[in-house]
Amino acid sequence: MNAQPQPTKDGANAEHATPSGPPPARLLRLPEVIDRVGLRRSAIYQRMSEGRFPKSRSLGPKCTVWVEAEVEEWIRSVTET
């Protein structure tokens, strides 16, 4: 007996559907981090040096980024207390 593939919610066949894993990691530049957390640049860097804020990553001599998921987790941890 040949079973036909069942369509998914969006109408695509299940055997051709892509796995629904976590979204790819995004990198945030400083202005977006400032907008999201409501802290100034100096406060962010102070907290980073104290280990109370996610560490930034350097992509080059003048390019610093933060991992979005780490910033979001920090926001959640602050709002839970």
Stockholm file with secondary structure:
# STOCKHOLM 1.0

chainA/1-81         MNAQPQPTKDGANAEHATPSGPPPARLLRLPEVIDRVGLRRSAIYQRMSEGRFPKSRSLGPKCTVWVEAEVEEWIRSVTET
#=GR chainA/1-81 SS CCCCCCBCTTSCBGGGCCCCCCCCCCEECHHHHHHHHCCCHHHHHHHHHHTSSCCCEEEETTEEEEEHHHHHHHHHHHHHC
#=GC SS_cons        CCCCCCBCTTSCBGGGCCCCCCCCCCEECHHHHHHHHCCCHHHHHHHHHHTSSCCCEEEETTEEEEEHHHHHHHHHHHHHC
//
